[in-house]
């Protein structure tokens, strides 16, 4: 009787040494450096390299609140919470090419009319300046994309105001002062859901803390961010992660389609998250390779002289920020704010 014809080898038929050699030659793995940046570790390394002996400790929770949408998204009132700052022309450079600019910071919650366009900037926080477009707010403030989504019937209505959350704060101040203030304003506006868009590493912590407070008080949230480890370390209900350089959490700059896709993913997550700590990763890629991931706070190639200069610059910016904060809040003047100041301030020189 003729034997049946073999269709070809299966895994169990192929000699193990052949499989091992094939896997080594072409495993299909991503390059080792093409993984989400560990911002907590980089922040700690940066602190220590600059000579600070008190690395910033990011907020961490085990329990995460979760508020399902109270009504379908198509009938919900939605707002945006941002860490971007209103442009202040008397505060120095704030567009493309601007260095870290502590003078442009803000220290109290602010709100803006969602029916109007706004000139918001991110020069006051530590974004990836090599890969962020400081002149395209669509990459960090998705108000135009949200208006378009509402015109398409994707959500019920836009809240009358969006809100700005300060980031140069202690965690306690964010929890006890800023988050309750943002909640009160959202409640005044009848908000059902909030989209929170951070920029710098500490911005991601700030808006994670705000999201947790809103959720505990009946408002569903989604964080759109680029610092995955910081947001997940804190613990939020819903997180849309874009593996993009800091300052691009709402999509690629000068790319309305990318910004629309990113917002739609956030809206889908608002609707579909089954419970707390739900992370969705955007399928969009920043570039064909991961070279940009080596830039942010990269210590390679920095000399002792470089580090001394960076420490002096950071201390100077820190003192400017603290003086402005004290004046804004009516606090007793202080200068010992290395933890928060250094965590927000980016390097002035890095090596790829």
C-alpha positions in Angstrom: 0.0 0.0 0.0 1.5 3.4 -0.9 2.4 5.7 2.0 0.9 9.1 2.3 3.0 12.0 1.0 4.5 14.2 3.8 3.4 17.8 3.6 6.8 18.9 4.9 8.6 19.1 8.3 6.8 20.4 11.3 8.6 21.9 14.3 9.0 18.5 15.9 10.6 17.1 12.7 13.2 19.7 12.1 16.5 19.0 13.8 17.0 21.2 16.9 20.4 22.5 15.7 18.8 23.6 12.4 16.0 25.5 14.3 18.5 27.1 16.6 20.7 28.3 13.7 17.7 29.6 11.8 16.4 31.5 14.9 19.8 33.0 15.5 20.2 34.1 11.9 16.7 35.7 11.6 14.7 35.7 14.8 12.6 38.6 13.8 13.1 40.4 17.2 13.1 44.1 17.6 16.5 45.7 18.3 17.4 45.8 22.0 17.1 49.6 22.2 13.7 49.7 20.5 11.7 49.4 23.7 9.8 52.1 25.7 12.3 54.5 27.4 12.6 53.9 31.2 12.2 57.5 32.2 12.2 56.8 35.9 15.7 55.2 35.6 17.0 58.0 33.3 15.7 60.6 35.7 17.5 58.9 38.6 20.7 58.5 36.6 20.6 62.1 35.6 20.1 63.3 39.1 23.1 61.3 40.3 25.3 62.3 37.4 24.6 66.0 38.2 25.6 65.4 41.8 22.2 65.4 43.5 22.0 62.8 46.3 18.2 62.8 46.5 16.8 61.3 43.2 13.2 62.1 42.6 10.8 59.4 43.8 7.8 59.1 41.5 4.3 58.3 42.9 3.3 54.7 43.1 0.0 53.1 44.0 -1.3 49.6 44.2 -5.0 50.4 44.1 -6.4 52.2 41.0 -9.9 53.8 40.9 -12.1 53.1 37.9 -15.2 55.1 36.8 -17.0 53.6 33.7 -18.6 56.1 31.4 -21.9 57.1 33.0 -23.5 57.4 29.5 -22.5 56.4 26.0 -19.6 58.5 24.6 -21.9 59.8 21.9 -23.9 61.5 24.7 -21.0 62.5 26.9 -19.5 65.9 27.6 -15.7 65.7 27.2 -12.9 68.0 28.3 -9.1 68.2 28.0 -6.5 68.6 30.8 -3.1 69.7 29.6 0.3 70.6 31.1 1.0 73.1 28.2 1.3 76.7 29.2 -0.3 79.8 27.6 2.2 81.7 25.6 3.7 84.6 27.4 5.6 86.8 25.0 7.5 88.6 27.7 8.9 85.4 29.1 11.6 84.7 26.6 11.9 82.0 23.8 9.1 79.5 23.8 9.0 78.2 20.2 11.2 75.9 18.2 14.8 76.0 19.3 13.8 77.4 22.7 15.8 76.0 25.6 14.2 74.9 28.8 12.5 78.1 30.0 11.6 78.2 33.7 10.3 81.7 33.4 7.4 80.5 31.2 6.0 78.2 33.9 2.6 78.6 35.5 1.8 77.7 39.1 -2.0 77.8 39.4 -4.7 75.8 37.5 -6.0 77.8 34.6 -8.9 77.2 32.2 -9.6 78.2 28.6 -12.6 78.6 26.3 -12.8 75.5 24.1 -14.7 77.5 21.5 -11.5 79.5 20.8 -8.1 78.6 19.5 -5.3 79.0 22.0 -1.5 79.5 21.7 -0.1 77.0 24.2 3.6 76.1 24.5 5.7 73.5 26.2 9.1 75.3 26.5 8.6 75.4 30.2 9.0 71.6 30.7 11.5 68.9 29.9 10.4 67.5 26.6 12.7 65.9 24.0 13.7 69.1 22.1 15.5 67.3 19.4 12.3 65.5 18.3 9.4 67.8 19.4 8.0 70.6 17.3 7.5 73.4 19.7 5.4 75.3 17.1 2.7 72.6 16.5 0.4 72.4 19.5 -1.6 69.7 17.8 1.1 67.3 18.9 0.4 68.0 22.6 -3.0 69.7 22.8 -5.7 67.8 20.8 -8.4 70.4 20.9 -8.7 70.7 17.1 -8.8 67.0 16.7 -11.4 66.7 19.4 -13.6 69.3 17.7 -13.4 67.3 14.5 -14.3 64.1 16.3 -17.3 65.8 17.8 -18.5 67.1 14.4 -18.3 63.5 13.3 -20.6 62.5 16.1 -17.8 60.6 17.9 -18.7 62.2 21.3 -21.6 64.1 22.6 -20.3 67.6 23.2 -17.3 69.6 24.2 -17.2 71.0 27.7 -17.1 74.8 27.7 -13.6 74.9 29.2 -10.3 72.9 29.1 -7.9 73.0 32.0 -4.2 73.5 32.6 -2.4 71.6 35.4 0.8 73.0 36.9 3.7 70.5 37.0 6.4 72.1 39.1 4.8 70.9 42.3 5.3 68.5 45.1 3.1 65.4 44.8 1.2 66.5 47.9 0.4 69.9 46.3 -0.9 68.2 43.2 -3.1 65.8 45.2 -4.4 68.3 47.8 -4.6 71.6 45.8 -4.5 71.2 42.0 -6.4 68.0 41.4 -9.3 69.1 43.6 -9.4 72.5 41.8 -9.5 70.8 38.4 -12.3 68.4 39.7 -14.3 71.4 40.9 -14.1 73.1 37.5 -15.0 69.9 35.7 -18.0 69.4 37.9 -19.1 73.0 37.3 -19.1 72.3 33.6 -20.9 68.9 33.9 -18.0 66.9 32.5 -18.5 63.2 32.0 -15.0 62.3 30.6 -11.6 63.9 30.5 -8.6 63.4 28.2 -5.3 64.2 29.9 -2.3 65.0 27.9 1.1 65.3 29.7 4.5 66.3 28.2 7.5 66.0 30.5 8.3 63.1 32.9 6.8 64.9 35.9 3.9 66.1 33.8 3.0 62.4 33.3 3.0 61.9 37.1 1.0 65.1 37.6 -1.8 64.1 35.2 -1.8 60.6 36.5 -2.6 61.9 39.9 -5.2 64.2 38.5 -6.8 61.3 36.6 -7.0 59.2 39.7 -8.7 62.1 41.6 -11.3 62.6 38.8 -12.0 58.9 38.6 -12.6 58.7 42.4 -15.2 61.4 41.9 -17.2 60.1 39.0 -15.4 61.4 35.9 -14.0 58.8 33.5 -10.5 59.6 32.2 -7.9 58.5 29.7 -4.2 59.6 29.8 -2.5 60.1 26.4 1.2 59.9 27.1 4.7 58.9 26.1 6.3 58.0 29.4 4.8 54.5 29.9 6.8 53.6 33.0 5.8 56.7 35.0 2.1 56.4 34.2 1.9 52.7 35.0 4.0 53.1 38.1 1.6 55.6 39.4 -1.5 53.6 38.3 -4.3 55.1 36.2 -7.6 53.6 34.9 -6.9 54.1 31.2 -3.6 54.9 29.4 -3.0 55.3 25.7 0.7 54.9 25.2 2.4 56.4 22.1 6.0 55.3 21.8 7.0 58.8 20.7 9.5 61.4 22.0 8.2 63.5 24.9 6.1 66.4 23.6 4.2 64.3 21.1 1.6 62.5 23.1 -1.2 63.6 20.9 0.4 62.5 17.6 3.2 63.4 15.2 3.8 67.1 14.7 2.6 68.5 11.3 0.6 65.3 10.8 -3.2 65.8 11.3 -3.9 62.3 10.3 -1.6 60.9 13.1 -3.2 63.3 15.6 -6.7 62.2 14.6 -5.8 58.5 14.8 -4.2 59.0 18.2 -7.3 60.8 19.6 -9.6 58.1 18.2 -7.6 55.4 20.0 -8.0 57.4 23.2 -11.8 57.7 22.7 -12.0 53.9 22.0 -10.2 53.3 25.2 -12.6 55.5 27.1 -15.4 53.3 25.8 -13.9 49.8 26.0 -11.5 49.6 29.0 -12.7 46.6 31.0 -11.2 47.9 34.3 -8.3 49.9 35.9 -4.7 49.7 34.6 -5.8 49.2 31.0 -3.0 50.3 28.7 -3.4 50.4 24.9 -0.3 51.0 22.8 -0.7 53.0 19.6 0.4 51.1 16.5 2.0 54.3 15.1 5.7 54.5 15.0 7.8 57.6 15.3 10.4 56.5 12.8 11.8 53.4 11.1 14.5 53.0 13.7 14.9 53.7 17.4 17.8 56.2 17.3 15.7 58.9 18.9 15.4 56.8 22.0 19.1 57.3 22.7 18.8 61.1 23.0 16.8 62.0 26.0 19.0 62.5 29.1 21.7 60.3 27.6 24.8 60.5 29.7 27.1 58.9 27.1 29.9 61.3 26.0 29.4 63.9 28.7 32.6 65.0 30.4 33.0 66.1 34.0 33.1 69.7 32.7 29.8 69.1 30.8 28.1 67.8 34.0 29.4 70.7 36.1 28.0 73.2 33.6 24.7 71.4 33.4 24.4 71.3 37.2 25.1 75.1 37.3 22.5 75.7 34.6 19.9 73.5 36.3 20.5 75.2 39.7 20.0 78.6 38.1 16.7 77.6 36.3 15.6 76.0 39.5 16.0 79.2 41.5 14.1 81.2 38.8 11.3 78.7 38.9 11.1 78.6 42.7 11.0 82.4 43.0 8.2 82.6 40.5 6.3 79.8 42.3 6.7 81.5 45.6 5.4 84.8 44.2 2.5 83.1 42.5 1.4 81.2 45.6 2.3 83.7 48.2 4.7 81.3 49.8 7.7 82.1 52.0 10.6 82.3 49.6 12.8 79.2 49.4 15.5 77.9 47.1 15.9 74.3 48.1 13.8 72.6 45.4 16.4 70.3 43.7 14.0 67.4 43.6 11.2 69.0 41.6 13.4 71.4 39.6 15.9 68.9 38.4 13.2 66.4 37.5 11.5 68.8 35.2 14.7 70.3 33.7 16.1 68.6 30.6 19.8 68.4 29.7 21.3 71.2 27.6 23.6 68.8 25.8 23.3 65.1 25.0 25.0 62.7 22.8 23.5 60.2 20.4 
